[in-house]
Amino acid sequence: MIINKFGGASIKDLQALEQMVSICKTQIHQGVIVVSAMGKMTNLLEMLTINYVNGQPFETFLNEFVSFHQTFLNKLFEPNHLVFSHFQELIHTLETKLSKKPGLNFDFEYDQIVPFGELVSSRIVHAYQNLKGVQSQWVDIRNVLKTDATYREGNVDWVLTTGLVSKQFNNFSGQLYLTQGFIGSDRNGLMTTLGREGSDFTAAILANCLDAEKVVVWKDVPGIMCADPDWIPNADKIEKLSYTDAIELSYYGAKVIHPKTIKPLQNKSIPLQVRSFYDLENQGTLIAAFDNLVLAPVYIKKEKQVLVSIRPNDLSFIMEENLSHIFGILAKHQIRVNLMQNSAISFSITVDTNMDRVPNAIEELKKHYEVKYNEPLELITIRHHKPDAERLVTVNREVLLEQRSRSVARFVLR
């Protein structure tokens, strides 16, 4: 069994959807297809959620969400097609949710709204595939992918999920299944999500549970590149990556792979292939148990970073108990640290800008420490770094913080 994952760019418009169906016809005959929300629908639903929770008008976002998909449906299907009924049912459920007063937990509200992007897209893609002769079975992933109640960062219940997945996807010989990425549910049936861009992780979870032969992630890039070509135009494609290098790159912020994707595959030696959605002759990048690969420098840029510097109010040393307390506050607000550095009297961290979590964490830290912060910044990571590689990214930039090890150099830049 092979797990194929198609991201939002792969189904963003009619041309992309036609290309996806063509790939399914010629290259995918059994296994599981995982799809994301179409185009930028996740971003749209995030804005809707922010306004909904803050008591601001959200109808414009809702209308745009409905209109975008309605246009798709009208162009692809006859008016009496069953997919219209599925679509209206999902929109009714979403509108019912939005008619109620929001709770105080933003992350919970997020997970009850944003997954509708995947639910709607999977219905449309499934119906269109079947219309074009690619027969598949639609599966509601919420029934089988179970997490705890950590909303927006659901932790997978592997024992329960493995049993449910094995039972649901039980026809390995010739059945093609289509399901949603990014989402799951807790033990109470409430929707959860796996973290932004979590559809790759969904594919890896299914592959692990089903002992899949391979995972193929279809992207609008040739494969995993040494850098974002929009940033460094002459960036080369990486042909092969070890699991370890892939984990490192995703941890540091490489956008092609979700950070949690690799480990479930590595645990069962399942290869991951990142392929071009448009260039089918290109085999992309293969991630597997490779040893002794020699790689050129790889550049990773994370934008919208906040550098937070923390020091005791009495200028005493930063001790273990201070660090434990600081990390307790960060964990409470579900903030992931991208880089950390400490001196005798201060502790600095770099984190993603987050409109609700970071300000709240800073306010709590200020009750106990002197806190200063700078934003917006960039965090540049160079794996397999060399002096000329460092100069390429730091020239004419203000370096606020830098950190080096044998294989990695990192810079916080303004």
N, C-alpha and C positions, 0 to 999 in steps of 0.2 A: 504493500500500500504506500502511495506517495501523497503527501499533503502539499497542496498548492495554495499559496496565498496571494491575493490581488489587493493592492492598496487603493486608496481613494483616487489617485491619479489614473489608475487603470480602468476606472469606470466613471470618469468625471464628465464625459459627454457622449453623444451618440457614436462618434468615430471611435473613441476609446472602447466603448462597450462592444462595438462590432469586432474590434481587434481581439478583445478578450474571448468572445465567442469563437472566433476563428482559431485561436490558440487551443481552446477546449476541444474543438472538433478534430484538430490534427494531432494534438500532443497529450491530451488528458482524457483517458477513457475509463478510469476507475479511481477510487480513493476519495479524498475530501478536498473541497475547495472552500477556502476561508476568504470572506470579503469584508472590506472596511466600508465606512460611510462614503458616499459619493463626493468627489471633489473637496470643497471646503465646508461641507455641511457640519462637521464637528465644530469648527470655529464658530459657525453661525449659531449652533445650539448652545455653545458656551456663552456667547453674548446674551442669548435669550435667558439662560439660567441666571447670569449675573443680574440682569434687570429684574427678573421675577423675584429673586431672593431679596433684592434691595427695594422692592416696592415701586420700581420704575416701569414705564410702559414697555411691553415686550411684544406687542401684537405685530409690529413691523417685521421682526425676526421670524415669528411664527408664520406669517403670511408668505414670506420669502421662502421658507422651508417647504411649505405646502405647494407653492407655485412652481418651484424648481422641479419637484418630483412629478407634479401634475402634468407639466409640459413634457417630461420624459414619457409618461404613460400615454398621453394623447398621441404622441408620434409613433409609438411602438405597437400599440394594441388596439383592437376593435373595442368599441365602447362597452360591450357586454362581457369582456374578458374577466375572469375571476380575480385577476390581480387588483382590479379597482376596488373590489370588496375588501380584500386584505388591506389595501392602502387606507381606505376610509375607516376601517376598524382601528388601525394603529393611530391615525390622526385623532379619532374620537377619544381613544385612551389618553393620548397626550393632552388634548384639550381639557379632559376631565381632571387630569392632574393639575394643570395650570389654573383651573377654576378655584382651586383650594388655596387657603392661606399657607405660605411656605413656613417651614420650620426654621429653627435657628442654626441647624447644622448644614452649612453650605455644601460640604462634600456629599452628604446624603442626598440633598436635592439635586446636585449635579448628576449623580448616578441614576436618579429616577427620570431624568430628562434626556441627557446626551445620548444614551444608547439607542434612541429612536432613529438616529442616523443609520446605524447598522441594520436595525430591524427592517426599515423601509427599503434600503438598498438591496438587501438580500432577497426580499420578495420580488423586486423588479428584475434583478439579475436572474434569479431562478426561473421566473416566468418567461423571460426573453430567451434564455438558453433552451428551454423546452420547446418554445415556439420555433426555434431554429434547428431543432433536431438533436440537441444535446440533452438527453434525458437525465435528470438528477432528482434526488430526494431532498426536499428542504427540511432542515433540522433546526429547532430552536435551541441554541447553545445554552440558554439559561437553565434548561432542564438537566444538563449533564456537567457543566463546568461550575463547580461549587467552590466558594471562597468563604472566608470569615467576613465579618461586618466592618472591615477597614475600607470605608468608601473612598473611591478614586485610586486606591492602591491595594485592591483585594489580594489577600494571601491565599493561594490555592490549597484547598483540602485535597491532597493528593490521593489519599486512600479512597475517599468517597467518589472523587472525580474519575479515578481510574476504573472503578467498577461500573459507573454509569456510562462512561464513554465506551467501554468495551461492549456493553449491552446494546447501546444505541447504534454504533457503527460496526455491526456484526457481519456484514456481507462483504468480505474482502475480495471475492472472486471477480465481480463485474459491476458492482453498484457504484455509482458516483453520487456523493453527498455534497450539499452546499449548505454552509452555515455562516454565522457571524463571528467576526473577530472582536477583540477589545472588551467584551462583556461576559458576565456570568451572573450568578445569584448567590445569596447567602442561604443559610439553612431555613430561613423564614420565607424564601421565595422572592425577597426584595432584590432588585437589580444592583449589581456591583460592576465596577470597571477595573481593569488591570493596569492602569497607568496610561498616560498619553502615548499614542502610537503603539498600543498594546496588541494589535492584531498579529504581529509577528510572534509574540509570546503565545497567543492562542494556538497558532500553528505548531509551535514547539511542544505545547502541552499535549495536544492531540497526538503528535508523533510519538512522544514518550509513552503515552497510555496505550497506543496501538502497536508499539514496536515497528514503526514505519520504516520503510526502506530509505526514504529521503524526504527532505522538505525543500520545496522550490518557492522562493519569494520573488515575485515579478515586480520590477521597478521601472521607472522612466529614466533610468541611468544604465550605463553599460555593465555595471557591477559595483563592487566596492572600490572607490578611488583613493589615491594617496591624499587627496584633498578635494574640497568642493570646487569643481571647475569654474563656478561663478566667482570664486575667490582667487584661486590659482589656476589660470586658464590652461597651462600645460601639464596638469595633473594626469598621471598615468593610472590605468586600471591595475588592481592587484589580482593576479591570476589565482593564487592559492593563499589561504590563511590557516594557521593552526587554531584550534579552539581557544587556546590561551591568548593568542594575539587578538582574536575576535572579541573575547570577553573584555580585554583591556581597552580596545578601541571603543566598544559600546559603552563601557563604564565612563570613559573620558568624554563621551558625548557624540560619537559618530552617529549621524542621523539615519544611516541606512539600516541599522539593526537596533531593535529594542534591547535595552540592557539585560533583561532577564531571559532573552531568547536562547542563548547558547547553552547554558548549564543543563537544562533537561535533555538536550540533544547529545551533549558530551557524555552524560551519564550512561547513555546507551549506544554511543558511537554511531549516531545517526548524522550523516552529512547534511549540510545546508548549502544550497546553491542559490546565489543571488543573480538573477538573469534580467536581461533587457526585455522590456515589454514590446519594443518596436523592432529590435534587431535579433531575429530568431536564429541567425547563424552564429551569433556571439554566445558562447557558453558561460559568460559572466565570471563570477568569482566562486570558487568552491572552498567551503570551510569544513575541515575534517581533522583527523588525528595525524597531522603532518609534523615531522621533526626536522630541525636544523634548516628551516627556511631562512634565506637571507633577504631582508626587506629594506627598501629605500625608506627615507624618512616619511612618516605619515603625519599629516597636519589635521588637527581637529579644532574647530572654532565654536565656542558657545557664546552666543550673544545674550544681552539682557541679564547681565550678572550684577550682583550686589556684593561688595566687599565690606564685611562687618568686622570691626576691630573692638575687642572686649578687654577691659582691664579692671581689676579690683578698685573700688573707690578710694582705698587707703594706700594705693600703689604697692601693696604687698605682692609677693610672688604668686604667680599662677600655679596652684597646686593641684594634685589629683582630685581633691574634693571639688575644686572649682570646675574642672573639666567635666566631672561627672554631673554636676549641677547644670552646667551649660548644655550638655548633650541631652539631659533630661528635658529641658525646655524645648530644644529643637525637636526632639522626638514627639513631645506633646503636640506640637504644631505641624507635625509631619513634614519637616524640612530636611531635605537631603543635602549634605555638604559635598560640594564638588572639589574643594581644595581646603586644606587647613595648614596653619603654620603658627608656632608658638615661640615666644621669647620668655625672658624671666618674668616680665610683668604684664604681658599682653598675649592674647590669643586671637588670631584672625582667621576668618572663614570666608569662602566665596560660595554663594548659593544662587539658584535661579530666582529672578524676579517673580514674585507671586503677589497679586493684588490684595489677597486676604491673609495669607499665612505669614509672610515675612514681616509686615508691619506689626502684627499682633505679637510675634515672637520678640521683635526688637523692643516693644513696649514692656513686655514682661522681663526681658533681660535688664532694662534700664532701672528696674526696681532694686537690682542687686549689684549692678556694675556700671562703670562708665562705658558708654557705647557710642561709637562713631561709625558712619557708613558712607560709602561712595557708590553712586550709580548714575547712569547705566555704563557698564564696563564690558569688556570682552575677556574671556578666558581662552587662551591658546595653549594647546597641548601638542608637543611634537614627540612622537614615539620613534625610537631609533634616530635620535637627534644628532646633528653635526653642527659645527660653528656656522657654516654658511646657511644652514636651514634656520638657525635662530635669527640671524641677521635679516633674513627674508621677511620675517613676521614682526620684528621689533623696530625696524628702521623708521625713524620719524614718529615714534609712538612713546608715550610716557609709561614706563614700567612701574606699577605700584607694588607689585609683589612678584617674586620669581622663585622657582624651586626646581632642583635638578636631582636626578639619580643616574645610575649607569645608562639606562635606556630611555629615560623620559625627561623632558624639560617642559616646564609649565610657566606661563606668564599671565599676569592679570594686567591688562592694558587699558589706557584711556585713549 
